[in-house]
């Protein structure tokens, strides 16, 4: 697939101009950078400004403003059927439709945009690359089975666990596109990619390349080893919609918008995966993301907000910010809503409302994790009407010594507000661990009720500014 006349194999690293265009960094932040790397700036960025007062539907006007200013794509009233000539897709579950889908998407984009519709049936394909102004729509009954032909997944610029590299394409990918969508009531199944979509040894394959100063466009993974690639990954895109679809049998991170602006994920279901580190939804270094009405079943964290890893994360230096999570159901073995551990660019302005566990529940509802090698920050985190029952760990768990890694970049945690939250049959409410010279600063818990909690008291280490107001645990009012 070509992008604006340039092959994806020739993609270079992300430029500062591209990040400025997307609004992921400020001009002031760029001006402060020196040398070839970007420097971590203080996390004292203002919260989203309100250009006008709107009727509030959420507990925070700032969150309403994020929703209102997250642009949802719109498309011309033009429909191309992938089965029609000259595209000629075949819904027999065997024929390789990679070229057919590619041709339909190209024709739709070149003609000014619209909808590429995949009717009911079972389709085998390689990577699907979205282009400007195209909605790739799966009708009810459509099943996309991504096949095991590695040649159908060209090497593209991606991120693996927060580090940029050249790797096999995600199953659904877009680079630098605007106004794109993946919609419908169909299913995307990645089980067939298990032949080639393997490998987790980034410390042995990828980190040495970063340490040697090899630029992203030369960090080519195939030929050096194997690292898994994400399922759905719009990269450096603007105005993105992922709506209604079901993802199953993922091999790695499932929904992974990266360095994007204005992303809406609505009514998506994930599940049927047992592969370690297969998070359900990972917005990474994005600005203005709305995640709503989703049912996430993961084999790791459910929603994990990220912003790059270690030295490479500091080079890109793009936070993940202005995130609203609404009316979602979560199930998985670790975090319900996690921040990190790949948070080197920082995380701020997160608002979660009407979120609950279901089924097997999760280990922690709020899970914030970093270390002094990773650095970053997690600030202005807000929960309201969030319910987490039958957890296997603390309702809110935070640590600054994740994986025991150390360095010279202490993270900044604080300004967290948990209101109208609840839990039943959980081991403990709060388990928070800062560092001796770098405490977690500012945790507020208000108007909340917890029942059948095992631990008699919360667990704190190097935490300051904890506030309880109208909080009951096992029927007893908690005081500061």
N, C-alpha and C positions, 0 to 999 in steps of 0.2 A: 504494500500500500504506500502511496506517495502522499505527502502532506505539503500542500502549496508548492508543488514542484520539486520538493526535496525529499529524498528517500529517508526513511526512518533510521536506516543503518548509519546515516551521516549526522544524526542528531548530536549536538554538542551539549555541554553542561548548561544549566539554567543561567540566564544573564540577569543582571540587576535591572535592566530595562524591562524584561519580561515580568519580573516580580512587581515593579512599580506599576506597570500597566494593569496588573490584576489587583493592585491594592494590598498585596500581602506584606509589604514593608513600606516604610515611610522614606521620603527623600532625605529627611534628617538622619535616619538610621544609615542610609547609604553614604551620606557625606561623612559620617563618623567612622566608616570602615577604612582600614588601611591595609596596604599590602595586597596579597592575593586572597586573603580570607576575610570573612565578615566577623565582627565582634559582637558578642552577646551584649545587648543593651539592657538597661535596668527595666524591670517589669512594671514601671510606673506609667503605663499607658492609660489614657482616659478611657472610661467606659463609653459605649456607643452613644453618640450625641443624638438628641431628639430634634429633628428638624421641625416637627410639628407634633402637637399633642393629639394622639389618637385614642379612641375609646379602648379601654384596657380589657383584654380577655384573659390575660395571664397575671400572675401576682406581681410581675415586675414590668413597668413601662419600658425598660430597656430591652426586655425580651420581646415585647410587642413590636418594638422598633426594628429589631433584627428580623423578625418574621416579615414585617411589612417591606423591608428593604432587601430581602433576599429574592432576587428576580427569578421567576419561574419561566422556562422557555415557552414560546408560542411558535406555531408552525403554519405555513400556508395550507390551505385546504386542498392539498394534492396528495393522492395515495398511489403508491406503486406496489403491486402485488409481487412478492418474490417468486411466485410460481410462474408468472407470465413471461412470455418472450419479450426481450432477448435474455432475461436473467435465467429462467429455467431451473429454479430450485426443485428438488425432488424430495418428497416427504416419505421415503421408504426406510429411513433409519440406517441406510448403508451408503448411499451415494454421497460423495464428498461435495458439500455445498459451499465450500469456502469461496470459490471464485464467483458463484452466483450471488451470494450475499454481498460480496465486495462490489460487484458490478451494480447492483441495485442501489447501494448506499452512495456510490460515486455519482450515478445518474441523478439521484434525488438531490444531492448537494449541488451538483453542477447546474441543475435546472432551477435553483433558487430555494430548494428545501421542501419539506413535507414529511410524509409518513411512509416508511417502508414496512409493509405488513407481511407477517409470516403467518399463514393460516394454520388451522389445526393439522397436526401430523407430527411425525418424528423426523428430525433432521440431524444428520451428521455434519459437523463443520469444524474448521480450525478457528483461529482468532477472528473476531468481529471487530473492525476498527471503525468507530463512528466519525463522521465528518460534520462540518458546519451545517446547522439548520436541518438536521435529520433526526426524526423520531423513529427508532427501530422498535416496532411494536409486535409483540407476540400475542396473537389471538388466543382465546381460551382453547385449550387442547393442544396448543403448540408446545413441543418439547425439543429443546436444542441440546443435543448431545455433543459435547466437544470431544473430538477424537484424539487418538494417540499418535497422529502423524506429526512429528516434531517440526517438519518442514513447513507446516501450516501456521507456525507461530514464530514470525520473524523476530530477530533480535531488535529490541527497542530500548529507549531510555526509561528506566523504572527505578523504584526504590525497593531494596530488600531490607526489611527491619530497620528502616530509617536511613539507609545509606544508598546514595545514587550509584547505579551501575547499568551496564548493558546486559540484558538478559532476555530470555524468551518472552514473547509477548503474553500479557495477561489474556484471559479468554475474551473479555470485552475491554477494549482499550481506546483511548483517544488522546492525542497529544496536541495541545495548543488550539483546541477547537472551541467554538462559541455556539451556544444555543443548541444543545444536543440532549437526547433523551433515550432511555431504555424503558419501555412501558409495556403494559398488557397483563393478562392473567396467565401467561404461559410459564414454562419451567426451563431453567438453565441447569444442566447437569454436567459437572466436571469430572465425573468418575473416570472417564476414558483417558484423561490427561495423566493419570497416575503412572503411566509408563515412563514419562520423561520429567514430570513436574515433581521432582524430589530434591532433597538436600537441605540441610540447615546449618552447615559448617561455615557460617560467615566469618567466624574468628580466624579460620585457617585459610579461607579463600579471598574474602573481600577486605577485611581489616588491614592485612599487609599492603594491599594496593593503596589504600588511603594513607597509611603511614609513609609510604614511599613518594607521596605527592602525585600519584597517577591521576589525571583528570577523569571525570565520570565517563566521557565518551570512549576512553581506552580501558575502562574496567570491565572488560568483556568476560562474562562468566563462562559461557560454553567454550570448552577447550582447556579451562582451568579447573573445572569441577562442576558441581551441580548445586543450584540454589533454587528453591521453589519460587514461583511467581504468583501474584495475586489473581483473584478471580475477575472482579470488575474494577477497573482502575482508570478513570479519567485523570489525565495528568496535565497540569498547567492549563486548565480549561475554565471557561466562564459560562454561567447559566446552564446548569446541569440538572436534569431530572431523572431519577430512577424511581419507578412507580409500579406497584402492583405485582411485580414478578416474584417468582420463588427460585431461590438458589439452593442447590443440594449437591452433596458429595464433593464439597470444596476440599482442596489439598492445602490451602494456605489462607491468608487473610481474604475475606469474602468481598466486602464492599470497602474499597480503599481509595476514595477521592484524594488526590495529592496535589498540593499547591494550586488549588482551585478557588474560585470566588463565586458565590451564589450557587449553592448545592442544595437540592431538595431531595430527600429520600423518604418516600411516602408509601405505606402499605406493603412493604417488602417482607417476605418470609425467608428465613434461612434455616438450614438444618441438615440432618442425615450425614453428618461428618464426624469422624472420630480422630482426625489427624491433629496432633499436638500443635499448638500455636495457631489454630484456625479460628481467629476472632471473627465475630459476625460483621462488625462495622467499625472501620478505622478511618475517620476523617484525619488527614495528616497535613499539617501546615496549610490549612484552609482558612478562609475568612467568609463568614456568613454561611452557616450550614443549619438546615432545619431537618431533623429526623423525627418523623411522626407516624403513628398508627402502624408500627412495625412489630412483628413477632420474631425475636432473634433467639435462635438456639445455636450455641457455639460449642467448640471443643477447647475453649480458653476464655478470654474476656468476651463479653457480649458487645458493648460499645466501648472502644478504647481510643481515646483522643490522643493524638501523637504529633510530634513536630521535629523529627530527625534525631539522629544518634551521634553523640560524641563529636569528634573533630569535624566530620562531614556535616553534621547538623549545625555546628557553629559556622561553617563556611557558607551554607545557604541562609541560615539565620532568619527563618520565617516561622512565626508563631502559628498555632491553631487557635482561633479566637472567634468569638461571637457565634456560639453554638447553642441551639435550642432543641431540646429533646422533649417530645410531647406524646403522651398516650401510647407508650410502648410496653411490651411484655418481654421479660428476659429470663433465660434459662441457660446455665452453663457452669463449668467447674470452678471458675475464678471470679473475676469482677463483673458486676452488673454494669456500672458505669465507671470506667477506669480512666485515669490520667497518667500516661506514661506506659512503660518506662522510657520509651523513646520520646523524651520531651525536651530535647536540648534547645530547640527554638522557643520554647515556652508555650503555656496554655493559659488562656484567660477568658473571662466573660462566658461562663457556661451556665445554662439555665435548664433544669430538668423538672418537668411537671407531669403529674398523673402517670407515673411509671411504677410498674409492679413486677414482682417475680411470679413465676408459675411453674408447674411441674416439679422438676428436681431442684428448682431454685438456683442460687449462686452461692459462692463462698462469702464475698463481701459485696454490699450494694455500692458503696463508694470506696474505690481503691485507688490511692494516689501513691505512685512509686517512682523513685529516681535514686541517684547516688551522686557522689562528688566527681565521678568521671563523666556522668551524663549531664549534670547541671540542669539548667532550665528553671522554669517556675510553673506553679499551679496556683493561680490567684483569681479571686472573684468567682468562686464556685457556688452555685445556688441551687438548692433542692426545695421543692414544695410539693406536698401530696405525693410522696414517694413511699411505697410500701414494700417491705422485704421480709418475708416470713421463712422460717425453717432454713436459715442460713447455716453454713458449716463453719463460718468465722465471724468476725466482728461486722456489725452493721456498717461502720465506717472504719477503714483501716488505712494507715499512711505510714510509709517508711522512707527514710533518706539513705538507707544502706542496701538498696536492692542488689541482690546477687553478690554482695560483698565486694563490689568493685569500688575503687577509690581513685581520686584524682585531685585536681585543684579548682573544681568548679562546683561549689556547694549550691544546691538548689534552693529556691525560695518558695515555701509553702505558706499559705494563709489567706485570710479574708474569705472564709468559707461560712456559708449560711444555710443551715438545715432547719426548715420550718414545716410544720404540719406533716411530719414524717412518722412512720410507725413500723413496728416489727413485732412478730410473735414467734416464740420458740427459737430464739437466736442465742448463741453462746454469750455474747457481750455486745454492748452498744458501741463504744468507742475504744479503739486501740490505736494510739497515735505515737509515733517515734520520730522525733527530730534529732538533731545533733547537738553536742554540748555547746558549741560556739555558734550554732545556727538553728535556733528553735523554730518549730512551727508557730506562726504568729497570727492568732485570731481565728477561733472556731466558735460559732454561735449555734446553739440548739434551742429552738423555741417551740412551744405549743405542740408538743409531740408526746406520743404514748407508746410504751414498749411493754409487752406482757410475756410472761414465762421465759424471762431472761435468766440464763444459768449463772453468770458471774455476779457476785455481790457488788462489785465496783468496776468502773472503767479503768483502763490502763493507759497511763501517760508517761512519756519520757521526753524531756526537753520540749515542752509545749507551754506557750504563754498565751494569755488572753482568751481563756475558755469561758464561755458564758452559757448558763442554763436559765431558761425562763419558762415556767409552766411546763416542765417536763416530768413525766412520771414513768418510773420503771418498777414493774411488778406492784403497781398500786401506790408506790411511795414517791412523794415529790422530791426531786433532785435539786440540791442547792450547790452553789459555787464553792 
